[in-house]
Amino acid sequence: MDVPQTEPRLVDALRADLEDAGYGVEHVEEVLGPVATAALHREETVPALRATAAATGADARVAALVRLFVLGTAVPAALVARALPRLGVDGAQRLGLVTAAGAGADDEVRALVDLRPYAATDGRGDATWWLASDLGELATGGALRTDHVLGVGGASTTLAQVTVRDERARALDLGTGCGVQALHAARHVRHVTATDISARALGFARFNATLAGVRPDRVTLREGSMLEPVAGQAFDLVVSNPPFVITPRRADVPAYEYRDGGRAGDDLVRDLVTGVGAVLAPGGVAQLLGNWEVRGGQAWHERVGAWVDESGLDGWVVQRELLDPAHYAETWIRDGGTTPERDPAGWTARYDAWLDDFASRDVEAVGFGVVTLRRPADDDRPRLRRLEEVTGTVRQPLGPAVAAALAAHDWLAARDDDALARERLVVAADVTEERYLTPGDVDPRIVLLRQGGGFGRTVQVGTAAAGFVGACDGELTVGQLVGALGALLDVGADAVAADVLPTVRGLVEEGLLLPAST
């Protein structure tokens, strides 16, 4: 099978060489410079080729690695040997990373895989590794193979940053791909099970875990579809960037293992949302990305909300993006390497297939977002059910905000208004207040509370609620503040409580107010 091999001695040599060369995200961007870096993000290679050709001194090792493993350019064997002195060209060939035209110093060496540095910040802090995947269209110049193993994209990073990162015993990475979610989970989970329908993906995931120095007994890899490989088991955390792309089920439309689950429409995401509870332990959390269809006459949250209800779990769905059918089709046809410039007939045929498929189900748009599900530890508690659209800028990583929101739901569910009145609250450190007044007025027309971190929420509050929040310094109880406001406004405590307490609960749930004991 054409995947990197995991011979320990050679992988150790590769890791040492990459470290010594300084083959990290920051150093690569320094060598490329801002113009070439930005162009590469737009999938334009010429500035990067020019920048790496001109590199000298210590930067030459990084430049050679970028040309070889990122740009897919042939590199003389002597430069590869200088960049990887411990591993050497022969060792790189034995690991299945490169192929060499011959044994001479000037003979060309070409990469068989994409191998690049990775850096991200999740709820545990900064994470850096090197990740191998299949070479992309940018390096090969052709359409992707259907069993292509994808590297890290925007969706992978989003999931890593939104995942809760408290200590847990067992985690499942469903649809692991190159294994990046499993690596993030291994930082805070004692044992990770990573599954994928693709044997090639599992081969890359094994190599990447070995290169990252993760002990073999910490990660188990299993081949199979969806939840089948772990039936009957229970996990404290499930993460999944599943093959959620909605693809026409036609013979003339290629299905790529990394993105197409082989189901019609959004059935795969529906089945995962409704079925993942079978492998969640009490208190266990599942977080996944997905697409869902918005069909004629139905709001997006009605369709997805029905899935959440069927799951029987706590559910929180955040829609981050909404695309019309044409835009969606263009995105994923290009993703597979078909363009109107390179293959006009294929482009048109696949475009028609996508639009026909959507029309057959009256699909008006396709949503993308993050789904968080949880099996309650206490079945008597009210279920969490939130479906919201957040399309603006958020402050990553969101994992801590998600964990805090789940904890806030439990805290509020355990307290009726009488119990809440005995608690003390404080304003979160990232909250600011804005007041808008008409010139000459004493009282503001609008009071806004803005959250600086997390989801960056803005909440409009009334005068009484604004006064309540302004006094939340942890000294007085909620009941004492309500009583004081009732006397100040001359309306009585009961009237203030009826007006303010629902807002207070919302502010606690959103993380703008915190229990003083936390």
Backbone hydrogen bonds, N-H to C=O, Kabsch-Sander energy under -0.5 kcal/mol:
donor,donor_aa,acceptor,acceptor_aa,energy
3,V,1,M,-2.2
5,Q,95,L,-2.4
11,V,7,E,-2.5
12,D,8,P,-2.7
13,A,9,R,-1.7
14,L,10,L,-2.4
15,R,11,V,-2.7
16,A,12,D,-2.2
17,D,13,A,-2.3
18,L,14,L,-2.6
19,E,15,R,-2.3
20,D,16,A,-2.6
21,A,17,D,-2.3
22,G,18,L,-0.7
22,G,19,E,-1.0
23,Y,18,L,-2.3
24,G,22,G,-2.4
28,V,24,G,-2.6
29,E,25,V,-2.2
30,E,26,E,-2.0
31,V,27,H,-2.4
32,L,28,V,-2.5
33,G,29,E,-2.6
36,A,32,L,-0.6
37,T,33,G,-2.3
38,A,34,P,-2.3
39,A,35,V,-2.2
40,L,36,A,-2.4
41,H,37,T,-1.7
42,R,38,A,-0.9
42,R,39,A,-0.6
43,E,40,L,-1.8
44,E,39,A,-2.6
45,T,43,E,-0.5
49,L,45,T,-2.6
50,R,46,V,-2.3
51,A,47,P,-2.4
52,T,48,A,-2.5
53,A,49,L,-1.7
54,A,50,R,-1.2
55,A,52,T,-0.7
59,D,56,T,-1.3
60,A,57,G,-1.5
61,R,58,A,-0.7
62,V,58,A,-0.7
63,A,59,D,-2.6
64,A,60,A,-2.3
65,L,61,R,-1.9
66,V,62,V,-2.5
67,R,63,A,-2.6
68,L,64,A,-2.2
69,F,65,L,-2.9
70,V,65,L,-0.5
70,V,66,V,-1.9
71,L,66,V,-2.5
73,T,67,R,-2.9
75,V,109,V,-2.3
77,A,107,D,-2.1
78,A,105,A,-2.5
79,L,76,P,-0.8
80,V,76,P,-1.8
81,A,77,A,-2.8
82,R,78,A,-1.7
83,A,79,L,-1.9
84,L,80,V,-2.3
88,G,84,L,-3.0
91,G,87,L,-1.1
92,A,88,G,-2.1
93,Q,89,V,-2.1
94,R,90,D,-2.3
95,L,91,G,-1.9
96,G,93,Q,-1.2
97,L,92,A,-2.6
98,V,92,A,-0.9
99,T,110,R,-2.6
101,A,108,E,-2.9
107,D,104,G,-0.9
109,V,75,V,-1.9
110,R,99,T,-2.8
112,L,97,L,-3.3
113,V,97,L,-1.1
114,D,133,S,-3.0
115,L,113,V,-0.6
116,R,131,L,-1.9
118,Y,129,W,-3.0
120,A,127,A,-2.2
122,D,120,A,-0.5
122,D,125,G,-2.4
125,G,122,D,-1.9
127,A,120,A,-3.0
129,W,118,Y,-1.8
131,L,116,R,-2.5
133,S,114,D,-2.2
134,D,149,V,-2.3
139,A,136,G,-0.9
140,T,136,G,-2.4
141,G,137,E,-2.7
144,L,336,G,-1.5
148,H,145,R,-1.7
150,L,148,H,-0.7
153,G,151,G,-0.5
157,T,153,G,-2.0
158,T,154,G,-2.3
159,L,155,A,-2.4
160,A,156,S,-2.3
161,Q,157,T,-2.1
162,V,158,T,-1.8
163,T,159,L,-1.3
168,R,188,H,-1.9
171,A,191,H,-2.2
172,L,237,L,-2.5
173,D,193,T,-3.0
174,L,172,L,-0.7
174,L,239,V,-2.4
175,G,173,D,-0.6
175,G,195,T,-1.2
176,T,173,D,-0.5
176,T,195,T,-3.0
178,C,150,L,-0.5
179,G,176,T,-2.4
183,L,179,G,-1.9
184,H,180,V,-2.0
185,A,181,Q,-2.5
186,A,182,A,-2.1
187,R,184,H,-1.3
188,H,185,A,-2.0
189,V,185,A,-1.6
190,R,168,R,-1.8
191,H,169,A,-1.6
192,V,218,R,-2.9
193,T,171,A,-2.8
194,A,192,V,-0.5
194,A,220,T,-3.3
195,T,173,D,-2.5
196,D,222,R,-1.5
199,A,197,I,-0.6
202,L,198,S,-1.8
203,G,199,A,-1.7
204,F,200,R,-2.1
205,A,201,A,-2.7
206,R,202,L,-2.3
207,F,203,G,-2.0
208,N,204,F,-2.8
209,A,205,A,-2.2
210,T,206,R,-2.2
211,L,207,F,-2.8
212,A,208,N,-1.9
213,G,210,T,-1.3
214,V,209,A,-2.4
218,R,215,R,-2.2
219,V,215,R,-0.6
219,V,216,P,-0.7
220,T,192,V,-2.7
222,R,194,A,-2.5
224,G,196,D,-2.0
228,E,225,S,-2.1
230,V,227,L,-1.4
231,A,228,E,-1.3
233,Q,230,V,-2.2
235,F,279,V,-2.6
236,D,170,R,-2.0
237,L,170,R,-1.3
238,V,285,V,-2.5
239,V,172,L,-2.9
240,S,287,Q,-1.8
241,N,174,L,-0.6
244,F,242,P,-2.3
245,V,259,R,-1.9
247,T,245,V,-0.7
250,R,248,P,-1.7
253,V,250,R,-1.6
256,Y,254,P,-0.5
257,E,146,T,-2.9
259,R,256,Y,-1.6
260,D,256,Y,-3.1
261,G,243,P,-0.9
261,G,259,R,-0.6
267,D,264,A,-2.1
270,R,266,D,-2.2
271,D,267,D,-2.9
272,L,268,L,-2.0
273,V,269,V,-2.7
274,T,270,R,-2.6
275,G,271,D,-1.5
276,V,272,L,-2.2
278,A,275,G,-1.9
279,V,276,V,-1.9
280,L,277,G,-1.2
281,A,235,F,-2.6
283,G,375,R,-3.2
284,G,281,A,-3.1
285,V,236,D,-2.1
286,A,373,L,-3.0
287,Q,238,V,-2.9
288,L,371,V,-2.3
289,L,240,S,-1.8
290,G,369,G,-1.6
292,W,367,G,-1.8
294,V,365,A,-2.8
295,R,293,E,-0.7
296,G,362,D,-2.4
298,Q,295,R,-1.9
302,E,299,A,-1.0
303,R,299,A,-1.2
304,V,300,W,-2.1
305,G,301,H,-1.8
306,A,302,E,-1.5
307,W,303,R,-1.2
308,V,304,V,-2.1
309,D,305,G,-2.6
310,E,306,A,-2.1
311,S,307,W,-1.8
312,G,308,V,-1.0
312,G,309,D,-0.7
313,L,308,V,-0.7
314,D,374,R,-2.8
315,G,384,L,-3.2
316,W,372,T,-2.4
317,V,386,R,-3.0
318,V,370,V,-2.6
319,Q,317,V,-0.6
319,Q,388,E,-2.7
320,R,318,V,-0.5
320,R,368,F,-2.7
321,E,368,F,-1.8
323,L,366,V,-2.6
328,Y,324,D,-2.5
329,A,325,P,-2.5
330,E,326,A,-2.5
331,T,327,H,-2.2
332,W,328,Y,-1.9
333,I,329,A,-2.2
334,R,330,E,-2.2
335,D,331,T,-1.6
336,G,332,W,-1.1
337,G,334,R,-2.1
338,T,333,I,-1.7
339,T,337,G,-0.5
343,D,339,T,-2.7
347,W,343,D,-2.8
348,T,344,P,-2.2
349,A,345,A,-2.3
350,R,346,G,-2.4
351,Y,347,W,-2.4
352,D,348,T,-2.5
353,A,349,A,-2.0
354,W,350,R,-2.4
355,L,351,Y,-2.3
356,D,352,D,-2.7
357,D,353,A,-2.2
358,F,354,W,-2.4
359,A,355,L,-2.4
360,S,356,D,-1.8
361,R,357,D,-0.5
361,R,358,F,-1.3
362,D,359,A,-1.2
363,V,358,F,-2.3
364,E,294,V,-3.1
365,A,294,V,-1.3
366,V,323,L,-2.7
367,G,292,W,-2.9
368,F,321,E,-2.3
369,G,290,G,-1.9
370,V,318,V,-2.2
371,V,288,L,-3.1
372,T,316,W,-2.8
373,L,286,A,-3.1
374,R,314,D,-1.7
375,R,284,G,-2.3
379,D,377,A,-0.5
381,R,378,D,-1.4
385,R,383,R,-0.5
386,R,315,G,-2.4
388,E,317,V,-2.6
390,V,319,Q,-2.1
390,V,388,E,-0.5
395,R,454,G,-3.2
396,Q,394,V,-0.9
399,G,161,Q,-2.7
402,V,398,L,-2.5
403,A,399,G,-2.6
404,A,400,P,-2.3
405,A,401,A,-2.1
406,L,402,V,-2.2
407,A,403,A,-2.2
408,A,404,A,-2.5
409,H,405,A,-2.2
410,D,406,L,-1.9
411,W,407,A,-2.4
412,L,408,A,-2.6
413,A,409,H,-2.6
414,A,410,D,-1.4
415,R,412,L,-1.8
420,L,416,D,-2.7
421,A,417,D,-2.0
422,R,418,D,-0.6
422,R,419,A,-1.0
423,E,420,L,-1.6
425,L,476,L,-0.5
426,V,514,L,-2.7
427,V,472,C,-1.2
428,A,512,L,-2.5
431,V,428,A,-1.7
432,T,450,R,-2.3
434,E,448,L,-2.8
436,Y,446,I,-2.6
437,L,435,R,-0.5
441,D,438,T,-2.7
445,R,436,Y,-2.8
446,I,436,Y,-1.5
447,V,461,V,-0.6
448,L,434,E,-3.0
449,L,459,V,-2.8
450,R,432,T,-2.9
450,R,448,L,-0.5
451,Q,457,R,-2.8
452,G,430,D,-1.9
452,G,450,R,-0.5
456,G,453,G,-2.4
459,V,449,L,-2.7
461,V,447,V,-2.3
466,A,462,G,-2.6
467,G,463,T,-2.3
468,F,464,A,-2.3
469,V,465,A,-2.8
470,G,466,A,-2.3
471,A,467,G,-1.0
471,A,468,F,-0.9
472,C,469,V,-1.6
473,D,471,A,-1.7
474,G,425,L,-1.5
478,V,423,E,-2.7
479,G,421,A,-2.8
481,L,477,T,-2.2
482,V,478,V,-2.4
483,G,479,G,-2.4
484,A,480,Q,-2.3
485,L,481,L,-2.4
486,G,482,V,-2.4
487,A,483,G,-2.0
488,L,484,A,-2.4
489,L,485,L,-2.8
490,D,486,G,-0.8
491,V,486,G,-1.8
492,G,486,G,-1.3
496,V,492,G,-1.7
497,A,493,A,-2.8
498,A,494,D,-2.3
499,D,495,A,-1.6
500,V,496,V,-3.4
501,L,497,A,-2.0
504,V,500,V,-2.5
505,R,501,L,-2.7
506,G,502,P,-2.0
507,L,503,T,-2.4
508,V,504,V,-2.3
509,E,505,R,-2.6
510,E,506,G,-2.1
511,G,507,L,-0.6
511,G,508,V,-0.8
512,L,507,L,-2.2
513,L,507,L,-1.6
514,L,426,V,-3.0
516,A,424,R,-3.0
518,T,515,P,-1.9
